[in-house]
Amino acid sequence: MPQIPIVQVKPGYVPQSQDTSIDADVLMFQLLRQLTPAQKIEKFSAFNRSSRKLALSGVTYQFPDASINLIKKELLKRRFGEHYFQLLHEKELNGEEIVIADPIELAKEVIKILDRLGIVYAIGGSVASSLWGENRQTADLDLIVDISLDQTEQLIQEMETDFYISREAVREAVMHHRSFNAMSQKLIEKVDFFVINKNEPFFQSKLNRRRLVEGLYVYSPEDIILQKLVWYRLSREESQKQWRDVLGVLKVQQNSLDMNYLQSWAESLKITENLNKALQQAGL
């Protein structure tokens, strides 16, 4: 295998973790840039399936005689907390086996429904940042959706067989441009829907600039960087996950990014200082 030359980086470059040298970090991102979209999706899916298998092994070891239904509920509690455990406590979860799934498998199921109903969407969150940057484990699937009140009942009817979904929460979110979620009873995976407000230009811009990646519409690299920087600011600049996601996308995408778009929206969103800091740490 031919040796890959390590490129020189600008002063201020910061590796993704403290125990990684700059040379090793640069090499890792050179290799990531060589992956095809299909390879990136498979790598991300395999990474997340492995983490879910590990969680399942822990539960089955602790409760060797438990029924499939009880194991599913314990997994649900550990991954998503007491809230969902209590909501589904009395319910017999669908399926007679435990399916090891991942956010991409969940996305494909949900998107079939959205496409059927003509609901425009874009995948964001750590799924988008992993596909454009560095892989990481994610707990759920984030989507922005352009959905009308008239489509609300259709969406609920399409999803309620296989998902736990609250009719009241969906209607409230659509009316007030908020978020709602649904839990796949078969896959033990959660999807968060963020209803766009057409009066908020950044929401509309994210939807207009979405990219098609292996059959899935995903935030553009620029928009996931901006969104992650907004979340980083909302965490009082304490969320290292968000910051690492931003650096990962910048390091993979590099010169393919629309810097004018990034700077313009960073100014509007009041995140210019953090964007410039991230650019420096990514060697840009």
C-alpha positions as CSV (number, residue, x, y, z in Angstrom):
1,M,0.0,0.0,0.0
2,P,1.5,3.4,-1.0
3,Q,2.5,5.6,1.9
4,I,0.3,8.7,2.3
5,P,2.4,11.9,2.7
6,I,1.5,13.9,5.7
7,V,0.7,17.5,4.9
8,Q,2.0,20.5,7.0
9,V,-0.7,22.2,9.0
10,K,-1.0,25.9,10.0
11,P,-0.2,27.1,13.6
12,G,-3.1,26.6,15.9
13,Y,-4.1,23.2,14.6
14,V,-5.7,21.1,17.4
15,P,-6.0,17.2,17.3
16,Q,-9.5,15.7,18.1
17,S,-8.2,14.3,21.4
18,Q,-5.4,15.1,23.7
19,D,-3.7,11.7,23.3
20,T,-3.5,12.0,19.5
21,S,-0.5,13.6,17.9
22,I,-0.9,16.2,15.2
23,D,0.6,13.9,12.5
24,A,-1.8,11.0,13.5
25,D,-4.8,13.4,13.5
26,V,-3.9,14.8,10.0
27,L,-3.4,11.3,8.6
28,M,-6.8,10.1,10.0
29,F,-8.6,13.0,8.2
30,Q,-6.6,12.4,5.0
31,L,-8.0,8.8,5.1
32,L,-11.5,10.0,5.9
33,R,-11.5,12.3,2.8
34,Q,-10.8,9.3,0.6
35,L,-14.0,7.5,1.6
36,T,-17.0,7.4,-0.7
37,P,-20.4,8.5,0.6
38,A,-21.5,4.8,0.7
39,Q,-18.3,3.9,2.7
40,K,-18.9,6.7,5.1
41,I,-22.5,5.6,5.8
42,E,-21.4,2.0,6.3
43,K,-18.6,3.0,8.6
44,F,-21.0,5.2,10.7
45,S,-23.7,2.4,10.8
46,A,-21.1,-0.3,11.8
47,F,-19.8,2.0,14.6
48,N,-23.2,2.6,16.0
49,R,-24.4,-1.0,15.7
50,S,-21.3,-2.0,17.7
51,S,-22.2,0.3,20.5
52,R,-25.8,-1.0,20.6
53,K,-24.6,-4.6,20.7
54,L,-22.4,-3.8,23.6
55,A,-25.4,-2.2,25.5
56,L,-27.5,-5.3,24.7
57,S,-24.8,-7.6,26.0
58,G,-24.7,-5.7,29.3
59,V,-28.5,-5.9,29.8
60,T,-28.7,-9.7,28.9
61,Y,-25.8,-10.5,31.2
62,Q,-27.5,-8.6,34.0
63,F,-30.9,-10.1,33.4
64,P,-30.3,-13.5,31.8
65,D,-33.9,-14.8,32.4
66,A,-35.7,-11.7,31.3
67,S,-38.3,-11.7,28.5
68,I,-37.6,-9.9,25.2
69,N,-40.1,-7.3,26.1
70,L,-38.4,-6.5,29.5
71,I,-34.9,-6.4,27.9
72,K,-36.2,-3.9,25.3
73,K,-37.6,-1.7,28.1
74,E,-34.4,-1.9,30.0
75,L,-32.5,-0.9,26.9
76,L,-34.9,1.9,26.3
77,K,-34.5,3.2,29.9
78,R,-30.7,3.1,29.7
79,R,-30.5,4.9,26.4
80,F,-33.3,7.4,26.7
81,G,-34.0,7.7,30.4
82,E,-36.9,7.2,32.8
83,H,-39.3,9.3,30.8
84,Y,-39.7,6.8,27.9
85,F,-39.5,3.9,30.2
86,Q,-42.5,5.2,32.1
87,L,-44.4,6.0,28.9
88,L,-44.1,2.5,27.6
89,H,-44.0,0.6,30.9
90,E,-47.4,-1.0,30.4
91,K,-47.1,-1.5,26.7
92,E,-46.0,-4.7,25.0
93,L,-43.3,-3.5,22.6
94,N,-43.6,-4.7,19.0
95,G,-41.5,-7.6,17.7
96,E,-40.4,-11.0,19.1
97,E,-36.7,-10.3,18.7
98,I,-34.3,-7.6,19.5
99,V,-33.1,-5.9,16.3
100,I,-29.7,-4.3,16.3
101,A,-30.3,-1.2,14.3
102,D,-28.6,2.2,13.9
103,P,-29.7,5.8,13.0
104,I,-29.3,5.2,9.2
105,E,-31.7,2.2,9.4
106,L,-34.1,4.3,11.4
107,A,-33.8,7.2,8.9
108,K,-34.7,4.9,6.0
109,E,-37.9,3.8,7.7
110,V,-39.0,7.3,8.6
111,I,-38.1,8.8,5.3
112,K,-40.2,6.3,3.4
113,I,-43.2,7.7,5.4
114,L,-42.2,11.4,4.8
115,D,-41.7,10.9,1.1
116,R,-45.1,9.1,0.8
117,L,-46.7,12.1,2.5
118,G,-44.7,14.7,0.6
119,I,-43.1,16.1,3.7
120,V,-39.8,17.8,3.0
121,Y,-37.0,17.0,5.5
122,A,-33.3,17.3,6.1
123,I,-31.2,15.1,8.5
124,G,-29.1,17.1,11.0
125,G,-27.5,16.4,14.3
126,S,-24.6,14.0,14.8
127,V,-25.7,11.9,11.9
128,A,-25.1,14.8,9.5
129,S,-21.8,15.7,11.2
130,S,-20.6,12.1,11.1
131,L,-21.4,11.8,7.3
132,W,-19.5,15.0,6.5
133,G,-16.8,14.7,9.2
134,E,-15.7,12.3,12.0
135,N,-17.8,9.3,13.1
136,R,-19.3,9.3,16.6
137,Q,-21.9,7.4,18.5
138,T,-25.3,9.1,18.4
139,A,-28.4,8.5,20.6
140,D,-31.1,9.5,18.1
141,L,-31.9,10.9,14.7
142,D,-32.6,14.6,14.2
143,L,-34.7,15.9,11.3
144,I,-36.0,19.3,10.3
145,V,-39.4,19.0,8.6
146,D,-41.7,21.3,6.6
147,I,-45.0,19.9,7.7
148,S,-48.5,21.5,7.6
149,L,-51.3,21.0,10.1
150,D,-53.2,19.1,7.4
151,Q,-50.4,16.5,7.2
152,T,-50.3,16.0,11.0
153,E,-53.0,13.3,11.2
154,Q,-51.6,11.5,8.2
155,L,-48.2,11.3,9.7
156,I,-49.5,10.0,13.0
157,Q,-51.6,7.3,11.3
158,E,-48.6,6.2,9.3
159,M,-46.3,6.0,12.3
160,E,-48.4,4.9,15.2
161,T,-48.3,1.2,14.4
162,D,-44.6,0.9,14.8
163,F,-43.7,4.0,16.8
164,Y,-44.8,5.6,20.1
165,I,-45.9,9.0,19.0
166,S,-48.1,11.6,20.9
167,R,-51.0,13.1,18.8
168,E,-51.1,16.1,21.1
169,A,-47.4,16.7,21.0
170,V,-47.3,16.6,17.2
171,R,-50.1,19.0,16.8
172,E,-48.7,21.4,19.4
173,A,-45.3,21.3,17.7
174,V,-46.7,21.9,14.2
175,M,-48.8,24.8,15.4
176,H,-46.0,26.5,17.3
177,H,-43.0,25.5,15.2
178,R,-41.4,23.4,18.0
179,S,-40.1,19.8,18.2
180,F,-41.7,16.4,18.8
181,N,-40.3,12.9,18.8
182,A,-41.2,9.4,18.0
183,M,-39.8,6.1,19.4
184,S,-39.5,3.0,17.2
185,Q,-40.8,0.1,19.3
186,K,-39.1,-2.4,17.0
187,L,-35.7,-0.8,16.7
188,I,-35.6,1.0,20.1
189,E,-34.4,4.1,18.3
190,K,-35.7,7.7,18.7
191,V,-36.3,10.3,16.1
192,D,-36.6,14.0,16.9
193,F,-38.6,16.2,14.5
194,F,-37.9,19.9,14.4
195,V,-40.7,21.8,12.7
196,I,-39.4,24.7,10.6
197,N,-40.6,28.2,11.0
198,K,-40.7,29.8,7.6
199,N,-40.3,33.2,9.2
200,E,-36.8,32.1,10.4
201,P,-34.4,32.4,7.5
202,F,-31.8,30.0,8.8
203,F,-34.3,27.2,9.1
204,Q,-35.4,27.8,5.5
205,S,-31.8,28.1,4.3
206,K,-30.9,24.7,5.8
207,L,-33.8,23.0,4.1
208,N,-33.1,24.8,0.7
209,R,-29.4,23.7,0.8
210,R,-29.8,20.1,1.9
211,R,-27.7,17.5,0.0
212,L,-28.7,14.1,-1.3
213,V,-26.3,11.4,0.2
214,E,-27.0,7.8,-0.8
215,G,-30.8,8.5,-1.0
216,L,-30.9,10.6,2.2
217,Y,-31.3,14.4,2.3
218,V,-28.8,15.7,4.8
219,Y,-27.8,19.2,6.0
220,S,-25.0,20.7,3.9
221,P,-21.6,20.7,5.5
222,E,-21.8,24.4,6.1
223,D,-25.2,24.3,7.8
224,I,-24.2,21.5,10.2
225,I,-21.1,23.4,11.2
226,L,-23.3,26.5,11.9
227,Q,-26.0,24.5,13.7
228,K,-23.4,22.8,15.9
229,L,-21.8,26.1,16.7
230,V,-25.2,27.5,17.8
231,W,-25.7,24.4,20.0
232,Y,-22.2,24.9,21.4
233,R,-23.0,28.5,22.3
234,L,-26.3,27.4,23.9
235,S,-24.2,24.9,26.1
236,R,-22.3,27.9,27.4
237,E,-19.4,26.7,25.3
238,E,-19.1,23.6,27.4
239,S,-20.2,20.8,25.0
240,Q,-17.0,19.2,23.7
241,K,-19.1,16.8,21.6
242,Q,-20.5,19.7,19.6
243,W,-17.0,21.4,19.3
244,R,-15.4,18.1,18.2
245,D,-18.1,17.6,15.6
246,V,-17.5,21.0,14.2
247,L,-13.8,20.4,13.9
248,G,-14.4,17.0,12.3
249,V,-16.5,18.5,9.5
250,L,-14.0,21.3,8.9
251,K,-11.0,19.0,8.7
252,V,-12.7,16.6,6.3
253,Q,-14.4,19.2,4.0
254,Q,-11.6,21.8,4.1
255,N,-11.4,23.9,0.8
256,S,-14.8,22.5,-0.5
257,L,-16.6,24.7,2.1
258,D,-18.4,27.9,1.1
259,M,-16.5,30.3,3.4
260,N,-18.6,33.3,2.4
261,Y,-21.8,31.5,3.4
262,L,-20.2,30.4,6.7
263,Q,-19.0,33.9,7.6
264,S,-22.2,35.6,6.5
265,W,-24.5,33.3,8.6
266,A,-22.0,33.2,11.5
267,E,-22.4,37.0,11.7
268,S,-26.2,36.7,11.6
269,L,-26.2,34.0,14.3
270,K,-23.7,35.8,16.4
271,I,-21.2,32.9,16.4
272,T,-18.4,34.6,14.4
273,E,-15.8,34.4,17.2
274,N,-16.3,30.6,17.6
275,L,-16.3,30.0,13.9
276,N,-13.0,31.7,13.5
277,K,-11.6,29.8,16.5
278,A,-12.8,26.5,15.0
279,L,-11.3,27.4,11.6
280,Q,-7.9,28.0,13.3
281,Q,-8.0,24.8,15.2
282,A,-8.9,22.9,12.0
283,G,-5.9,24.3,10.2
284,L,-8.0,26.6,7.9
